Amino acid sequence: MSVPVPTAWAARAVSINQPSAISATALQTVARLRQADAEQRLNDVLPRLYDQASGATETLPVAAAVREDYAQFLTSLGFRDYPAAIAANLRQGGQNGLQMKVLEFNAKRYRVINAGRELAAEVMSGLAEQGYSQEAMYTGTELAARLLSLQPLDPPSSLPPEVARLDKTGIRRWLIEVTVQKISAQLAQVVSDVAKTAVPTPILQSGLDALGRGEKDTPEARELLGRIQRIKEPAERVLITAYTDAEAGQTRYAGRALAASLVRFARKAGRPEVEESLKKELALRGLWLENFVGDTLVLPDQYAAGGITRLKLNTGDFIGERSGGREAAGITFFVQPARSGWFPAFRQKLHGHLLGLWANPKVGLKLVAGQPLRNRLKQLIWDFKKWLAGRNFLEKGYSHVGMASLEESDGVVMTWALDNYPNSGEGGIRKIGVAEEFAQQGAFLKFGAAHFDADRVWDAFHAQAAATGYQDHVYFSGKTGWPSLISREDYSALLAIPRGESSRLLTELAHRAAGAIEEMLTSLGVGFSTKFINELWSAYCSSTMVLAYRMGGQFEIQSAFDHWHPLVRIMKWLGLPVVKDLNTNDRIIWPGSLFIDPKIARHRTVVYPPYRAAGRLSSPYYIPAYEEMDRQLTLDLQSLSRISDEGSINPEPDIIAGAIHQYLDTRAQKSRIKDGPYRAGIPRSRGYSAGLDQLLRDTDTN
């Protein structure tokens, strides 16, 4: 159990003297008491440990105890060490080549979760050293708001002529140089803001003074350099992810972690003004705290009273988004539910429209010099397609589906989105934010959520059990199958839950399904594929949801199977390019059918207003600049690199180069640059990485 540090004596701990031996003893005592789940005993014993302290100046006990405490809290809230779990599974072996690639990719991707946890724990440790003073906590809430709104700077819009003439190696080198410059500018500012928040002013000033005199080996200098390194490394990882991960980099992992930590502190310490301050800081940036901490999203809705809809989510709920473009139009139109689901799909506006396959222009307009009339006609048709694509009757349904996963620690709840999404690596499971990533306004047109009815689930679960019984494998791909992740004993325990407690069965099935998706991420190595049954360890978004419930609790969530639209089969028979690559013989699971199944109790949709109408920037991905809290502090910290490499807050070019190479190379291997990510099921990349994609795509066509 995570335990708060009492506010009353935390202020005293800053100036207390304590030798290292007592520090180690204190930390060992903290660990033992935490394992014993003795919150009150910990609150009683820690002050006595500090009262006994004497000797050299050191604040390690309280700082390290708080850091460890919040690290444990955040781990319970979903910020787990996924790279370590994946590494342990890889050491056990048994994976095929695809699984190994997926797991290795995920191990690199989710280092950002560790970075977010470490950065937040470091800040909370520094706030404890400052006695959680009103001034310190206000600065902490401002930092959290900054991290929750942190965005990359604009990508380069074009290649200079001298660069465009280079080969791809030269172009990549230039892209790396530009990206390093942009990350360098923001990294120094972010580190400066974190240092201002987490490092007590006396330690910060004395360290800077010592380093200014060239005394880099004094205790004051060493103390500051160590703290800067603990800040710089996770901050760098957070920024690199934002710049180079097109499919997960919009999730504000560090901001989420710090916001949750501040909310936890406010509630445990009886300091409601801290949570209120955080809400106000976010409101100034057009954000809602509820979209990062809690179980209820606050989303803009052009059809709701007041323009806002609040959506409460539960673990296991299906969540869907509708993006723009031809791929979304294809996904919503190509498949239809069984006859029993056709009218509910029509009533809930989930059917796509054939016209959507033509309406959105596939590529940018290309005009030919010397043909004004032809160019004018092409321009008119192109403009009409763009206008038509934005009509409401063509923006129905969902083009992607995932699952909500709520995690709780010390009364604080965080909502995650779990899904399977085409991405820049081998593909696979994402653990991301909902409002800022899964269905961010501006990038997506609408968001929806569906929750099961507990009694209907109980009835269906028992009917399925009577028909099939326990199964070792839930689906087969050839001679091999997707394994059950629930034991025979646990399955029997689920069957023993009486109907009067059907909500308990639903909760158990939902948590087991979410756990199955995390197993896909850390152990099974499940990647993205447009196929389903014929490929083991590969699935697409909606088939992943079916597999999660089947593997986690042997529960089939579909009452009736979907089928390809009859017009699709005709179009395929005619050989039309838009459908010629579809395999219409495979089982298909339409995202929309998961929202209208008879076992669903309620399906709610939020239609976003046009992004410009929300009074924000023209793009949800970029900010004009990042202005730090204290410009002089930034300059002072930047000067440390001239004194000691250990204190440098400049990014590591090799790390950034590796991230960009990984992104660009794997995208090229999957023909997502040359051919363009326009075929159904393969969405466009977004964020800063989209700019890199576009530059290389332009290079290939020139």
C-alpha positions, -999 to 999 in steps of 0.1 A, spaced: 0 0 0 13 35 -9 16 58 21 17 96 22 44 115 39 29 136 68 29 173 59 34 184 95 70 171 98 80 171 61 90 208 64 113 200 93 131 173 72 147 198 49 171 211 75 176 179 95 211 164 96 213 126 91 243 102 85 242 78 56 239 47 79 207 60 95 194 69 60 197 33 48 181 21 80 153 45 76 146 34 40 147 -3 50 122 4 78 100 22 53 101 -7 29 92 -33 56 63 -12 70 49 -6 35 49 -43 28 31 -48 61 5 -24 49 8 -4 81 1 32 71 -4 46 107 28 29 119 48 45 91 34 79 99 44 74 135 79 59 130 93 82 104 93 114 125 112 95 152 138 84 127 144 120 118 144 131 154 173 107 160 193 120 131 226 139 135 258 144 115 264 155 79 237 175 60 216 151 40 179 150 31 180 115 15 156 98 39 126 120 33 134 125 -4 141 89 -12 111 77 9 87 101 -10 103 92 -43 98 55 -37 63 61 -23 51 79 -54 68 55 -77 49 27 -61 17 47 -63 21 54 -100 30 18 -107 -3 8 -92 -20 34 -114 -7 19 -146 28 33 -150 44 -2 -148 78 -11 -159 68 -27 -192 104 -28 -207 115 -49 -177 85 -72 -180 92 -76 -218 129 -83 -212 120 -110 -187 97 -127 -212 122 -125 -240 148 -142 -217 124 -171 -213 123 -175 -250 98 -194 -271 88 -165 -293 88 -166 -331 104 -139 -352 72 -117 -354 67 -119 -317 103 -109 -309 101 -79 -332 68 -67 -316 81 -72 -281 114 -55 -288 96 -26 -303 72 -23 -274 102 -24 -249 116 7 -266 83 25 -270 72 21 -233 104 35 -218 84 67 -219 61 53 -191 91 47 -169 102 82 -177 69 97 -168 68 78 -135 104 88 -126 99 125 -134 67 127 -114 83 109 -84 113 132 -85 91 163 -85 70 150 -55 102 142 -37 114 178 -42 81 192 -31 84 172 1 118 187 8 102 221 5 76 212 31 48 211 5 46 249 10 19 268 -8 44 284 -32 60 251 -40 27 234 -46 15 262 -69 46 258 -89 40 221 -90 5 225 -104 18 249 -131 45 224 -141 19 196 -143 -3 218 -166 27 225 -188 36 188 -191 -1 180 -199 0 205 -227 35 198 -239 37 195 -277 64 193 -303 74 223 -323 64 225 -360 82 200 -382 101 213 -413 77 221 -440 101 215 -469 136 205 -478 161 231 -487 172 227 -524 207 216 -514 192 189 -491 166 178 -516 194 168 -540 209 144 -514 203 107 -512 181 94 -484 210 90 -460 218 127 -464 181 137 -460 178 116 -429 210 132 -415 194 166 -421 161 156 -405 180 144 -375 199 177 -372 167 197 -374 150 175 -349 179 176 -325 178 214 -326 140 215 -319 143 190 -290 173 209 -277 154 241 -274 125 224 -256 145 201 -234 165 229 -218 132 247 -210 115 216 -196 145 207 -175 146 243 -162 109 242 -152 113 208 -135 144 220 -116 126 251 -105 98 230 -91 117 200 -77 150 214 -64 148 235 -32 161 270 -39 190 268 -14 203 237 -31 197 251 -66 214 284 -58 244 270 -39 250 245 -66 249 271 -94 272 294 -74 297 266 -69 297 256 -105 299 293 -115 332 294 -96 344 263 -114 341 241 -83 324 211 -99 336 186 -73 322 203 -42 293 187 -23 270 215 -35 279 211 -71 277 173 -70 243 175 -54 229 198 -81 245 178 -109 230 146 -97 196 161 -95 198 176 -129 207 143 -144 178 126 -127 156 153 -143 172 154 -177 171 117 -186 134 111 -183 125 146 -197 146 137 -228 127 104 -232 94 122 -229 103 147 -257 119 121 -280 87 101 -278 65 131 -286 87 139 -316 93 104 -331 63 82 -321 34 90 -344 10 67 -327 17 70 -289 37 103 -287 7 125 -281 0 108 -247 12 131 -220 27 103 -198 48 127 -176 19 152 -172 -5 124 -163 18 110 -137 25 143 -120 -12 154 -121 -22 121 -105 5 125 -78 -7 160 -70 -43 149 -68 -33 121 -45 -14 145 -23 -42 170 -22 -67 144 -10 -45 126 14 -31 157 30 -64 176 31 -52 203 8 -81 207 -17 -66 240 -29 -38 220 -47 -63 201 -69 -83 233 -75 -51 251 -86 -43 223 -110 -78 225 -125 -74 263 -130 -40 260 -146 -53 234 -171 -84 255 -178 -61 284 -189 -48 260 -215 -83 248 -226 -78 214 -208 -99 195 -183 -82 176 -154 -109 149 -157 -95 139 -191 -63 128 -174 -72 118 -139 -106 102 -131 -132 80 -147 -153 106 -164 -142 124 -196 -152 159 -204 -155 163 -242 -166 190 -266 -198 180 -282 -215 202 -308 -249 186 -302 -249 188 -264 -263 215 -242 -235 238 -233 -213 222 -259 -199 197 -233 -206 160 -227 -194 140 -197 -188 103 -203 -182 80 -174 -161 49 -185 -156 15 -169 -129 -11 -175 -139 -32 -204 -160 -6 -221 -156 -3 -259 -144 30 -271 -144 41 -307 -132 70 -328 -140 82 -363 -112 98 -383 -115 115 -417 -104 103 -450 -110 74 -473 -97 47 -450 -123 56 -424 -150 57 -451 -140 23 -462 -140 8 -428 -174 21 -420 -189 10 -453 -172 -22 -463 -187 -44 -435 -223 -47 -422 -237 -64 -391 -259 -94 -391 -296 -88 -399 -305 -84 -363 -280 -56 -359 -288 -37 -391 -316 -15 -378 -298 -6 -345 -267 3 -366 -289 25 -388 -307 41 -358 -274 48 -341 -258 62 -373 -230 37 -376 -234 27 -413 -209 42 -437 -218 56 -471 -206 45 -505 -201 81 -516 -174 85 -489 -151 63 -509 -150 90 -536 -156 122 -516 -122 127 -499 -93 134 -523 -67 107 -521 -37 130 -527 -30 167 -531 -41 186 -561 -16 184 -590 -20 210 -617 -4 211 -651 12 242 -665 -3 257 -696 -38 241 -692 -58 268 -673 -93 254 -682 -84 218 -672 -67 230 -640 -98 250 -631 -120 220 -635 -97 198 -615 -96 225 -588 -134 226 -587 -138 188 -584 -111 186 -558 -127 214 -537 -161 197 -540 -147 164 -528 -132 181 -498 -164 199 -490 -185 168 -495 -162 147 -473 -171 169 -443 -208 165 -446 -224 148 -416 -241 120 -436 -206 108 -447 -191 109 -412 -210 81 -396 -197 51 -377 -164 44 -361 -132 36 -380 -113 23 -349 -122 6 -316 -104 0 -284 -111 -7 -247 -112 15 -216 -90 4 -187 -93 21 -154 -66 17 -127 -69 29 -91 -45 36 -63 -51 54 -30 -85 65 -43 -71 81 -75 -83 67 -108 -67 69 -142 -84 59 -174 -63 44 -202 -71 33 -237 -59 -1 -248 -60 -9 -285 -42 -25 -315 -32 1 -340 -10 2 -372 21 20 -361 56 29 -370 72 -4 -359 60 -39 -361 26 -29 -349 8 -38 -318 -9 -29 -286 -9 7 -273 -15 19 -238 -24 55 -243 -45 85 -231 -81 87 -243 -88 123 -249 -53 135 -259 -44 104 -281 -70 78 -288 -96 104 -299 -80 138 -299 -102 166 -311 -90 179 -344 -75 147 -355 -107 128 -351 -144 137 -358 -162 118 -330 -158 96 -300 -181 69 -286 -183 45 -257 -204 14 -250 -210 -5 -218 -223 -40 -213 -255 -49 -195 -245 -72 -166 -275 -95 -166 -273 -100 -203 -236 -108 -200 -244 -134 -172 -270 -151 -194 -247 -152 -225 -217 -164 -205 -236 -193 -191 -252 -202 -224 -218 -202 -240 -203 -223 -212 -231 -249 -216 -224 -251 -254 -186 -253 -254 -173 -258 -218 -138 -248 -210 -113 -245 -239 -76 -247 -239 -75 -226 -271 -101 -199 -280 -94 -197 -317 -72 -216 -341 -50 -203 -369 -42 -234 -389 -31 -261 -365 -21 -236 -337 -44 -216 -316 -47 -185 -294 -43 -198 -259 -68 -193 -230 -53 -171 -203 -78 -182 -177 -73 -215 -158 -100 -241 -156 -104 -234 -119 -108 -197 -124 -133 -203 -152 -153 -225 -128 -152 -198 -102 -167 -173 -127 -195 -198 -135 -202 -200 -98 -211 -163 -95 -249 -161 -90 -270 -141 -114 -279 -117 -85 -242 -107 -86 -240 -104 -124 -222 -70 -121 -194 -89 -103 -191 -113 -132 -190 -84 -157 -163 -66 -137 -142 -98 -135 -146 -105 -172 -137 -69 -181 -106 -68 -160 -95 -102 -174 -100 -88 -209 -79 -57 -201 -53 -80 -186 -52 -101 -218 -45 -71 -239 -16 -62 -216 -4 -98 -220 -4 -92 -258 18 -62 -251 43 -77 -228 43 -115 -233 25 -127 -264 39 -101 -288 7 -95 -308 11 -72 -338 -13 -55 -361 -27 -72 -392 -57 -67 -414 -63 -104 -412 -75 -124 -382 -80 -161 -381 -53 -171 -405 -25 -153 -387 -14 -163 -352 -2 -134 -331 -16 -108 -354 -50 -90 -352 -67 -58 -361 -85 -34 -337 -119 -51 -334 -106 -87 -335 -82 -78 -307 -112 -69 -285 -129 -102 -293 -97 -121 -286 -92 -102 -253 -125 -113 -239 -121 -148 -253 -86 -153 -239 -92 -135 -207 -125 -151 -197 -136 -173 -226 -165 -150 -233 -176 -144 -269 -187 -107 -271 -204 -110 -305 -239 -123 -306 -239 -126 -343 -211 -123 -369 -206 -95 -394 -204 -98 -431 -189 -80 -461 -212 -55 -478 -227 -71 -509 -215 -41 -530 -180 -48 -518 -181 -83 -533 -194 -68 -566 -167 -42 -566 -141 -69 -560 -155 -90 -588 -152 -59 -611 -116 -55 -600 -119 -20 -586 -86 -8 -570 -103 3 -538 -112 -32 -528 -90 -55 -549 -67 -64 -520 -95 -73 -495 -98 -109 -485 -135 -113 -483 -133 -150 -473 -119 -143 -438 -141 -137 -408 -145 -99 -404 -154 -80 -373 -168 -45 -379 -159 -19 -352 -195 -7 -352 -210 -40 -343 -193 -39 -309 -214 -9 -300 -248 -24 -310 -246 -60 -297 -277 -70 -278 -256 -74 -246 -247 -37 -248 -267 -16 -223 -258 19 -236 -239 34 -265 -231 71 -264 -216 92 -291 -198 126 -289 -195 146 -321 -166 170 -320 -171 206 -333 -147 216 -360 -114 223 -344 -111 259 -356 -145 266 -341 -132 256 -307 -111 287 -307 -78 268 -306 -48 266 -329 -54 254 -364 -36 221 -356 -40 201 -324 -4 188 -326 18 219 -325 24 249 -303 41 281 -314 67 279 -287 74 267 -252 81 295 -227 97 284 -195 89 298 -161 124 313 -155 145 322 -186 176 330 -165 175 297 -148 174 280 -182 205 300 -193 223 291 -161 216 254 -165 227 255 -201 260 269 -190 266 238 -169 275 218 -201 306 240 -204 316 231 -169 307 194 -166 294 169 -191 274 153 -162 254 185 -159 247 189 -196 210 193 -205 216 190 -242 199 160 -258 219 130 -269 220 131 -308 227 94 -311 195 86 -292 174 109 -313 191 96 -345 182 60 -335 146 69 -328 142 87 -362 159 59 -381 137 33 -364 106 53 -373 115 61 -409 131 28 -418 103 6 -406 77 29 -422 95 26 -455 97 -12 -452 59 -14 -448 55 8 -480 38 35 -460 60 62 -475 62 53 -512 26 40 -515 11 63 -489 -9 52 -459 -42 55 -476 -55 20 -480 -84 10 -457 -72 1 -422 -39 20 -425 -44 55 -411 -21 84 -417 6 92 -393 0 122 -371 20 148 -352 56 158 -358 63 125 -374 37 132 -401 60 160 -413 89 136 -416 67 112 -436 56 138 -460 91 150 -467 103 115 -476 72 108 -496 78 139 -516 113 128 -522 101 94 -535 78 110 -560 103 136 -573 
